[in-house]
Amino acid sequence: MSNYRRYAWLECYLHAVLETDPDRKFVQICEAIAAIEHRRLSPVESDEECLELERADEGIQALISEYGMYTYSSIPRATSRGRKEPV
């Protein structure tokens, strides 16, 4: 993930992944989800960024499973191309 400077949302995601304080982890995960979804509000033209967004989604799912949070997949979200998709 050498593109963290290119993608603003990636910094929030990395903070969530690297957070060790369980009380802060929830906040970091929520901020990462918000940043990823905010990015998806406009079309993603780069295949590289689309792939990074998909990987981040998988990582968020793993973090949620690990920390027993609500199911992120149950939240309707925009696709990487800016359209809503059923989940």
C-alpha positions, 0 to 999 in steps of 0.5 A: 500500500504505497499509495497512502499519500494518493488516496485520502481515504487510505490514511483513515483505513490504515489508522483503523488497521493499526489502532491497538486501543480497543476503545479507539478501534471502534472510532477508527473503523467508523471513520475508515468506513465513512472515508471509503464511502465518501470516496465512492460518492464520485466515480473511481476512474483508476482500476488500481484505486478500485482494487484498493477500495475492494481490499479495504472493504475486505479489511474492514470486514475482517476488523468488524469480525474481529471486534464483534461490531455490527455487520458492515455488509448489511449497510447499503453502499455505493460501488466503486463506480459511484452507483448503489448496489444491493448487499 
